[in-house]
Amino acid sequence: MANGLKTALLLGVLSGLLLLIGDLAGGAQGLMVAFGFAVLMNFGSYWFSDKIVLRMYRAQQVGPEHPLHQITARLAQRAGLPMPKVYVIPDASPNAFATGRNPSHAAVAATQGILQALSESELEGVIAHELAHVKNRDILTSSVAATIAAAIMMFARFAMFFGGSRDDREEGGNPIALLAMMILAPFAAMLIQAAISCSREFAADATGAQIAGTPYGLANALQKIEAIAKRVPLDANPATAHMFIMKPFTGAGLMSLFSTHPPTAARVSALLGTIR
């Protein structure tokens, strides 16, 4: 519940930032045009995301005879979800993700590396986490956040090239404030988008532990995935980083502020805290 409220609040802040920079950059008309482009771009991606990302990682669908399919079927039934399609990604790095526009059109994918590295209980924890994303409709939430953030970045570029709206120029608006907004708004949008993603990861961990029946499998899996992934990183597209159970590449310094995943230690602590 707390993570849901936090997500709603962050989306509200992101929307407010969009309205502010939209007014500064292009007025009401510019706001509608740029937001329309952002909606088309991101919801188009949302509608076809399963096909795009599965093809991107050369995922291969597996049937009922595969252990991953059997684990997923068991957990999906326990979660009260339709059976998703199940895929294996031919990559040695341990990771997994869920995709699809709703529970009836969902897919779960896991790398060959994670299948080899984890025990059955740990793998159950991972798949339960991914099914939690499906159950919580996090793919829609992330698409909305991405739409608003993309619109903000488009406005910032628009203002940078065209110098703000006609009304702002005629009324002698503060050029320093406009310049600051052009520079800072995209960074703020990325920070808020990352915070929304982190909030949904915590929520999926908690829901996943309920689906699996225990938090231990997922907690152990997260620690094991992080340790192995440092030695065997996944060559992932940054645009899809938020989809994976673990950030597929490491970030340091300033870029760590924009991480789409909470620190593993914090996730494990929150998971184990659910049993006290």
ZIMO-V217742 format. One record per backbone hydrogen bond with DSSP energy under -1.0 kcal/mol. NH is the residue of the N-H (numbers start at 0). CO is the residue of the C=O. E is the energy in kcal/mol with one decimal. If there is no record, write none. Layout:
nh=<NH;NH>
co=<CO;CO>
e=<E;E>
This chain:
nh=<4;5;6;7;8;9;10;11;12;13;14;15;16;17;18;19;20;21;22;23;24;25;29;30;31;32;33;34;35;36;37;38;39;40;41;42;43;44;45;46;47;51;52;53;54;55;56;57;58;59;61;65;69;70;71;72;73;74;75;76;77;78;80;84;86;87;88;90;96;98;104;106;107;108;109;110;111;112;114;115;116;117;122;123;124;125;126;127;128;129;130;131;132;133;134;135;137;140;141;142;143;144;145;146;147;148;149;150;151;152;153;154;155;156;157;158;159;160;161;162;164;168;169;170;172;177;178;179;180;181;182;183;184;187;188;189;190;191;192;193;194;195;196;197;198;199;200;201;202;203;204;205;206;207;208;209;210;211;212;218;219;220;221;222;223;224;225;226;227;228;229;230;231;233;235;239;240;242;244;254;255;256;257;258;266;267;268;269;270;271;272;273;274>
co=<0;1;2;3;4;5;6;7;8;9;10;11;12;13;14;15;16;17;18;19;20;21;25;26;27;28;29;30;31;32;33;34;35;36;37;38;39;40;41;42;43;47;48;49;50;51;52;54;53;87;85;62;65;66;67;68;69;70;71;72;73;74;75;105;107;59;109;88;108;106;101;98;84;96;86;94;88;90;110;111;112;113;118;119;120;121;122;123;124;125;126;127;128;129;130;131;132;136;137;138;139;140;141;142;143;144;145;146;147;148;149;150;151;152;153;154;155;156;157;158;23;164;165;166;167;173;174;175;176;177;178;179;180;183;184;185;186;187;188;189;190;191;192;193;194;195;196;197;198;199;200;201;202;203;204;205;206;207;208;214;215;216;217;218;219;220;221;222;223;224;225;227;227;247;233;236;237;239;95;251;252;253;254;255;262;263;264;265;266;267;268;270;271>
e=<-2.3;-2.4;-2.4;-2.3;-2.5;-2.6;-2.5;-1.9;-2.3;-2.6;-2.3;-2.3;-2.4;-2.0;-2.3;-2.2;-2.6;-2.4;-1.9;-2.0;-2.8;-2.3;-1.8;-2.2;-1.9;-2.1;-2.4;-2.1;-2.0;-1.9;-2.2;-2.6;-2.4;-2.4;-2.6;-2.6;-1.3;-1.5;-2.3;-2.3;-1.8;-2.2;-2.7;-1.9;-1.8;-2.0;-1.6;-1.3;-2.6;-2.7;-2.5;-2.2;-2.0;-2.4;-2.3;-2.5;-2.0;-2.2;-2.8;-2.0;-1.6;-2.1;-2.8;-2.1;-2.6;-2.5;-2.5;-2.3;-2.4;-2.5;-2.0;-2.6;-2.8;-3.0;-1.9;-2.5;-2.5;-2.4;-1.5;-1.5;-1.7;-1.8;-2.6;-2.3;-1.7;-1.9;-2.7;-2.5;-1.7;-2.0;-2.6;-1.7;-1.5;-1.5;-2.8;-2.8;-2.3;-1.5;-2.8;-1.6;-2.4;-2.4;-2.4;-2.2;-2.2;-2.6;-2.5;-2.0;-2.2;-2.2;-2.3;-2.4;-2.2;-2.0;-2.4;-3.0;-1.9;-2.0;-2.6;-2.0;-1.6;-1.9;-2.8;-2.2;-2.8;-1.9;-2.5;-2.6;-2.2;-2.3;-1.8;-3.0;-2.3;-2.7;-2.7;-2.2;-2.3;-2.5;-2.6;-2.3;-2.2;-2.3;-2.1;-2.5;-2.3;-2.1;-1.8;-2.0;-1.9;-2.4;-2.4;-2.1;-2.6;-2.7;-2.1;-1.5;-2.2;-2.7;-1.6;-2.4;-2.7;-2.2;-2.7;-1.6;-2.2;-3.2;-2.3;-1.9;-2.3;-3.0;-1.3;-1.1;-2.6;-1.3;-1.8;-2.2;-1.3;-1.6;-2.3;-1.0;-1.1;-1.8;-1.3;-1.3;-1.9;-2.7;-2.3;-2.2;-2.3;-2.7;-1.6;-1.3;-1.3>
